[in-house]
């Protein structure tokens, strides 16, 4: 393959032969990238060649000093003091990938300094989320700890911390969730979002904060600890929790993904193999999000997350493969349960949905499994472009999970109804909470009214915007190589969407599976494979297969053929009036179809 710098020079030669050079042209020239790539960089706040180089080459120098986090010195000191005295430490986590990988890292660091540490992950259905007083009492009874350190939870656990402190147990809270008005009294708190914390990056995941604490423990304990080993786990939690893959998170994800090409833990190696990822190849962030993370999450969604934690700690190869197979089986079961909840909720919404009235979609059922509510809510939020709350009604309790859409803060809005919740927490885009079943009818009416008042109507209008215009005939290996340097993709750095004003299909798309369509589009020198994920084909069956159409798409390299592959986001027949209409230089937009 021709050197990327040579191909880039040829591409740049044709950029804006006439007219004054603008900031995009200047960035393209100085960074040595095509104009379309410079547009994508600018959209990410990158304005210079130096910034582009840093973005394209994340490394360990991009990781901040862990002691920049408020409370870190005290947290590391408390854990080391207990550990060197031989006092037991309980690492108290959450049952999702972020929580499990955080427990695995912190246990490894404490073990390295000789501290007697045990991990504890609540059971989603039996214990519920977080450091509750009743769960704390069980931990005290079963483990008799000197210190409890939370990971990925605890920032709202005022009563749980008080219960531990009353028993004479020290508490260290490490959490990344939004900080409430009142912090737990008597605990050492490590959370970059807490008031007075000057840490330069605020969007770490729970696993990312555990990574920082593990580093601090190793440094203060004067022991060596492989950052590569920690990063393998930290990157999984960071990607799975959908925190922005910007700044320090981008470095954690990129370095961890590279290290996953060489997994040392037998369980992690077995799971990667079970996910169909070739040995010696680093998985992509999307393979983590859609293959690895769901299998790790399945354990805590349906039963106990202890099995997911065991995957990181098991040293026997045969048993590690068995655990990986069990996680895969649980994920298959989870998919079946989640699909039923999704379809039932979707059918109910379809019966009464009014786009002019409904700014929030809220459904509940006594038969729904609370472990899959968040996934189903996420799918419905994408489909309807509305915030979604789903609740499982279990006797006297209503357990709910919600997902939002860009620009609508689910947490900030629902916080106005905090008085109706028994438990509540989360992020702008994802929340969880528990109500009494008796309070649920009033909550439902209040929540619908509140969102109707607070959410601007324009936020609910779906607009399929593109990041840049890239005609299909301009797709090349050089463009693909530049795009691959944007990895890892995820929140804050999504895979770019391109617009094309005149695309043509070779023939009609054929269905694949239950919700997919595959076909071929005309390229410059050869046809381009294309796929579209939807119950309906990308273009109406009545349309002329040879007619041009407008297209929004994502571009990637096929893992099977190594050739460019198109993922269609949206397509519609091109009208003569639109076909030759000018598009903005930075983006195109397909307005909502009437």
VENKA-V87088 format. One record per residue. N is the residue number from 0. RES is the residue in one letter. PSI is psi in radians with two decimals (* if undefined). BURIAL is b if it has 9 or more other ideal C-beta (glycine too) atoms within 8 Angstrom, else e. Layout:
# VENKA-V87088
N/RES/PSI/BURIAL  N/RES/PSI/BURIAL
This chain:
# VENKA-V87088
0/X/2.41/e  1/X/2.50/e  2/X/2.40/e  3/X/-0.59/b  4/X/-0.63/e  5/X/-0.75/e  6/X/-0.70/b  7/X/-0.74/b  8/X/-0.72/b  9/X/-0.71/e  10/X/-0.71/b  11/X/-0.47/b  12/X/-0.46/e  13/X/0.12/e  14/X/2.06/b  15/X/1.17/e  16/X/-0.49/e  17/X/2.76/e  18/X/2.82/e  19/X/2.64/e  20/X/2.25/e  21/X/-3.08/e  22/X/-0.58/e  23/X/-0.77/b  24/X/-0.73/b  25/X/-0.77/b  26/X/-0.72/b  27/X/-0.77/b  28/X/-0.83/b  29/X/-0.58/e  30/X/-0.17/b  31/X/0.73/b  32/X/2.75/b  33/X/2.78/b  34/X/-0.71/b  35/X/-0.60/b  36/X/-0.67/b  37/X/-0.65/b  38/X/-0.74/b  39/X/-0.67/b  40/X/-0.79/b  41/X/-0.65/b  42/X/-0.34/e  43/X/0.25/b  44/X/0.30/e  45/X/2.11/b  46/X/-0.07/e  47/X/2.85/b  48/X/-0.64/b  49/X/-0.73/e  50/X/-0.66/b  51/X/-0.72/b  52/X/-0.74/b  53/X/-0.73/b  54/X/-0.75/b  55/X/-0.21/e  56/X/1.15/e  57/X/2.34/b  58/X/-3.09/e  59/X/-0.35/e  60/X/-0.24/e  61/X/-0.06/b  62/X/2.28/e  63/X/2.82/e  64/X/2.15/e  65/X/-0.47/b  66/X/0.02/e  67/X/-0.25/b  68/X/2.24/b  69/X/2.35/b  70/X/-0.17/b  71/X/-0.73/b  72/X/-0.80/e  73/X/-0.67/e  74/X/-0.86/b  75/X/-0.70/b  76/X/-0.75/b  77/X/-0.72/b  78/X/-0.72/b  79/X/-0.70/b  80/X/-0.79/e  81/X/-0.72/b  82/X/-0.78/b  83/X/-0.38/b  84/X/0.02/e  85/X/0.34/e  86/X/2.48/b  87/X/2.44/b  88/X/2.27/b  89/X/2.14/b  90/X/1.90/b  91/X/2.00/b  92/X/-2.94/b  93/X/2.87/b  94/X/0.19/b  95/X/-3.14/b  96/X/-0.70/b  97/X/-0.80/b  98/X/-0.74/b  99/X/-0.80/b  100/X/-0.50/b  101/X/-0.76/b  102/X/-0.79/b  103/X/-0.75/b  104/X/-0.80/b  105/X/-0.65/b  106/X/-0.71/b  107/X/-0.74/b  108/X/-0.75/b  109/X/-0.67/b  110/X/-0.65/b  111/X/-0.54/b  112/X/0.16/b  113/X/0.27/e  114/X/2.39/b  115/X/1.67/e  116/X/2.47/b  117/X/2.60/b  118/X/2.52/b  119/X/2.19/b  120/X/2.11/b  121/X/2.68/b  122/X/2.23/b  123/X/-0.79/b  124/X/-0.63/e  125/X/-0.68/e  126/X/-0.56/b  127/X/-3.06/b  128/X/2.43/b  129/X/-3.03/b  130/X/1.30/b  131/X/2.67/b  132/X/-0.76/b  133/X/-0.60/e  134/X/-0.66/b  135/X/-0.76/b  136/X/-0.64/b  137/X/-0.73/b  138/X/-0.74/b  139/X/-0.72/b  140/X/-0.74/e  141/X/-0.51/e  142/X/-0.29/b  143/X/1.02/e  144/X/2.76/b  145/X/-0.57/b  146/X/2.44/b  147/X/2.20/b  148/X/2.14/b  149/X/2.62/b  150/X/2.30/b  151/X/0.37/b  152/X/3.00/b  153/X/-0.26/b  154/X/-0.40/b  155/X/0.11/b  156/X/1.09/b  157/X/-0.81/b  158/X/-0.68/e  159/X/-0.74/b  160/X/-0.73/b  161/X/-0.69/b  162/X/-0.77/b  163/X/-0.74/b  164/X/-0.63/b  165/X/-0.48/e  166/X/0.09/e  167/X/0.29/e  168/X/2.29/b  169/X/2.62/b  170/X/2.27/b  171/X/2.11/b  172/X/2.07/b  173/X/2.17/b  174/X/2.73/b  175/X/-0.02/b  176/X/2.89/b  177/X/2.43/b  178/X/2.24/b  179/X/3.05/e  180/X/-0.56/e  181/X/2.21/e  182/X/2.71/b  183/X/2.28/b  184/X/2.37/e  185/X/0.08/e  186/X/2.60/b  187/X/2.19/b  188/X/2.25/b  189/X/1.86/b  190/X/2.04/b  191/X/-0.25/b  192/X/-0.12/e  193/X/2.62/b  194/X/2.41/e  195/X/-0.06/e  196/X/2.11/b  197/X/0.23/e  198/X/2.36/b  199/X/-0.21/e  200/X/2.15/b  201/X/-0.15/e  202/X/0.40/b  203/X/2.60/b  204/X/3.03/b  205/X/-0.68/b  206/X/-0.60/b  207/X/-0.69/b  208/X/-0.66/b  209/X/-0.65/b  210/X/-0.77/b  211/X/-0.72/b  212/X/-0.67/b  213/X/-0.74/b  214/X/-0.75/b  215/X/-0.72/b  216/X/-0.78/b  217/X/-0.70/b  218/X/-0.81/b  219/X/-0.51/b  220/X/-0.07/b  221/X/0.85/e  222/X/2.72/e  223/X/2.47/e  224/X/2.14/b  225/X/2.00/e  226/X/-0.60/b  227/X/-0.74/e  228/X/-0.76/b  229/X/-0.73/b  230/X/-0.50/b  231/X/-0.73/b  232/X/-0.75/b  233/X/-0.64/b  234/X/-0.59/b  235/X/-0.80/b  236/X/-0.67/b  237/X/-0.80/b  238/X/-0.77/b  239/X/-0.54/b  240/X/0.01/b  241/X/0.63/b  242/X/2.79/b  243/X/2.29/b  244/X/1.12/b  245/X/2.93/b  246/X/-2.27/b  247/X/-0.61/b  248/X/-0.63/b  249/X/-0.72/b  250/X/-0.77/b  251/X/-0.79/b  252/X/-0.81/b  253/X/-0.80/b  254/X/-0.69/b  255/X/-0.71/b  256/X/-0.75/b  257/X/-0.70/e  258/X/-0.47/b  259/X/-0.20/b  260/X/-0.29/b  261/X/1.10/e  262/X/2.33/b  263/X/-0.56/e  264/X/2.19/b  265/X/-0.65/b  266/X/-0.73/b  267/X/-0.71/b  268/X/-0.71/b  269/X/-0.69/b  270/X/-0.73/b  271/X/-0.72/b  272/X/-0.73/b  273/X/-0.42/b  274/X/0.02/b  275/X/0.40/e  276/X/2.17/b  277/X/2.43/e  278/X/2.43/e  279/X/-0.10/e  280/X/2.33/e  281/X/2.29/e  282/X/2.70/b  283/X/2.89/b  284/X/-0.58/b  285/X/-0.58/e  286/X/-0.61/b  287/X/-0.83/b  288/X/-0.64/b  289/X/-0.14/e  290/X/-1.01/b  291/X/-0.92/b  292/X/-0.76/b  293/X/-0.60/b  294/X/-0.71/b  295/X/-0.64/b  296/X/-0.52/b  297/X/-0.65/b  298/X/-0.86/b  299/X/-0.37/b  300/X/-0.70/b  301/X/-0.52/b  302/X/-2.09/e  303/X/2.45/b  304/X/0.00/b  305/X/-0.58/e  306/X/-0.69/b  307/X/-0.70/b  308/X/-0.69/b  309/X/-0.51/b  310/X/-0.65/b  311/X/-0.38/b  312/X/-0.32/b  313/X/2.29/b  314/X/-0.23/e  315/X/2.13/e  316/X/-0.73/e  317/X/-0.79/e  318/X/-0.63/e  319/X/-0.74/b  320/X/-0.62/b  321/X/-0.74/e  322/X/-0.74/b  323/X/-0.73/b  324/X/-0.68/b  325/X/-0.70/b  326/X/-0.69/b  327/X/-0.71/b  328/X/-0.73/e  329/X/-0.63/b  330/X/-0.66/b  331/X/-0.74/e  332/X/-0.74/b  333/X/-0.73/b  334/X/-0.71/e  335/X/-0.77/e  336/X/-0.77/b  337/X/-0.68/b  338/X/-0.71/e  339/X/-0.79/e  340/X/-0.77/b  341/X/-0.84/b  342/X/-0.67/e  343/X/-0.78/b  344/X/-0.72/b  345/X/-0.73/b  346/X/-0.70/e  347/X/-0.78/b  348/X/-0.74/b  349/X/-0.52/e  350/X/-0.56/e  351/X/0.05/e  352/X/2.25/b  353/X/1.86/e  354/X/-0.42/e  355/X/-0.30/e  356/X/-0.72/e  357/X/1.93/b  358/X/-0.12/b  359/X/2.37/b  360/X/2.18/b  361/X/2.10/b  362/X/2.74/b  363/X/2.70/b  364/X/2.48/b  365/X/-0.26/e  366/X/-0.08/e  367/X/2.47/b  368/X/2.11/b  369/X/-0.34/b  370/X/-0.26/b  371/X/0.09/b  372/X/-0.70/b  373/X/-0.71/b  374/X/-0.79/b  375/X/-0.72/b  376/X/-0.67/b  377/X/-0.77/b  378/X/-0.72/b  379/X/-0.63/b  380/X/-0.72/b  381/X/-0.70/e  382/X/-0.75/e  383/X/-0.14/b  384/X/0.85/b  385/X/2.62/b  386/X/2.52/b  387/X/2.34/b  388/X/2.24/b  389/X/2.41/b  390/X/2.47/b  391/X/2.10/b  392/X/1.91/b  393/X/1.60/b  394/X/-2.08/e  395/X/0.01/e  396/X/2.55/b  397/X/1.94/b  398/X/2.17/b  399/X/2.78/b  400/X/2.48/b  401/X/2.65/b  402/X/2.59/b  403/X/-2.97/b  404/X/2.78/b  405/X/2.33/e  406/X/-0.15/e  407/X/1.98/b  408/X/1.87/e  409/X/-0.74/b  410/X/-0.86/b  411/X/-0.64/e  412/X/-0.82/b  413/X/-0.34/b  414/X/-0.45/e  415/X/-0.31/e  416/X/0.36/b  417/X/-0.52/e  418/X/-0.32/e  419/X/-0.23/b  420/X/2.53/b  421/X/-0.67/e  422/X/2.51/b  423/X/2.43/b  424/X/3.07/b  425/X/-2.61/b  426/X/-3.09/b  427/X/-0.70/e  428/X/-0.17/e  429/X/2.31/b  430/X/2.82/b  431/X/2.64/b  432/X/2.85/b  433/X/2.38/b  434/X/2.90/b  435/X/2.57/b  436/X/-0.55/b  437/X/-0.56/e  438/X/-0.18/b  439/X/-0.81/b  440/X/-0.74/e  441/X/-0.70/e  442/X/-0.76/b  443/X/-0.81/b  444/X/-0.74/e  445/X/-0.71/b  446/X/-0.76/b  447/X/-0.75/b  448/X/-0.77/e  449/X/-0.80/b  450/X/-0.62/b  451/X/-0.60/b  452/X/-0.65/e  453/X/-0.53/e  454/X/2.06/b  455/X/2.45/e  456/X/-0.57/e  457/X/-0.40/e  458/X/-0.36/b  459/X/-0.01/b  460/X/2.05/e  461/X/2.18/e  462/X/2.06/e  463/X/1.64/b  464/X/2.64/e  465/X/2.63/b  466/X/-0.55/b  467/X/2.79/b  468/X/2.26/b  469/X/1.66/b  470/X/2.57/e  471/X/-0.55/b  472/X/-0.19/e  473/X/-0.03/b  474/X/2.31/b  475/X/2.96/e  476/X/-0.63/b  477/X/-0.76/b  478/X/-0.77/b  479/X/-0.75/b  480/X/-0.69/b  481/X/-0.74/b  482/X/-0.63/b  483/X/-0.38/e  484/X/-0.22/e  485/X/-0.24/b  486/X/2.63/b  487/X/2.39/b  488/X/2.68/b  489/X/-2.83/b  490/X/2.38/e  491/X/-0.30/b  492/X/1.12/b  493/X/2.75/e  494/X/2.24/e  495/X/2.60/b  496/X/2.21/b  497/X/2.70/b  498/X/2.58/b  499/X/2.20/b  500/X/-0.25/b  501/X/1.52/b  502/X/2.69/b  503/X/2.40/b  504/X/2.52/b  505/X/-0.65/e  506/X/-3.06/e  507/X/2.59/e  508/X/2.52/b  509/X/2.53/e  510/X/2.52/e  511/X/2.23/e  512/X/-2.66/e  513/X/-0.53/e  514/X/0.68/e  515/X/2.74/b  516/X/2.41/b  517/X/2.49/b  518/X/-2.93/b  519/X/2.41/b  520/X/2.69/b  521/X/2.22/b  522/X/-3.01/b  523/X/-0.85/e  524/X/-0.29/e  525/X/2.90/e  526/X/2.68/e  527/X/2.25/b  528/X/2.45/b  529/X/2.57/b  530/X/2.59/b  531/X/2.15/b  532/X/1.79/e  533/X/2.65/b  534/X/-0.44/e  535/X/2.66/e  536/X/2.82/b  537/X/-0.48/b  538/X/2.61/b  539/X/2.54/e  540/X/-0.45/e  541/X/-0.21/e  542/X/2.72/b  543/X/2.12/e  544/X/-0.47/e  545/X/-0.09/e  546/X/2.60/b  547/X/2.67/e  548/X/2.71/b  549/X/2.54/b  550/X/2.38/b  551/X/2.35/b  552/X/2.82/b  553/X/2.65/b  554/X/2.31/b  555/X/3.10/b  556/X/2.24/b  557/X/2.29/b  558/X/-0.37/e  559/X/-0.81/e  560/X/-0.33/e  561/X/0.04/e  562/X/2.86/b  563/X/2.49/b  564/X/2.38/b  565/X/2.25/b  566/X/1.94/b  567/X/2.23/b  568/X/-0.78/e  569/X/2.53/b  570/X/2.63/b  571/X/2.68/b  572/X/2.45/b  573/X/2.20/b  574/X/2.66/e  575/X/-0.60/e  576/X/-0.61/e  577/X/-0.45/b  578/X/-0.67/b  579/X/0.25/e  580/X/2.45/e  581/X/2.49/e  582/X/2.67/b  583/X/2.66/e  584/X/-0.46/e  585/X/-0.39/b  586/X/2.78/b  587/X/2.79/b  588/X/2.29/b  589/X/1.89/b  590/X/2.82/e  591/X/2.36/e  592/X/2.30/e  593/X/*/e
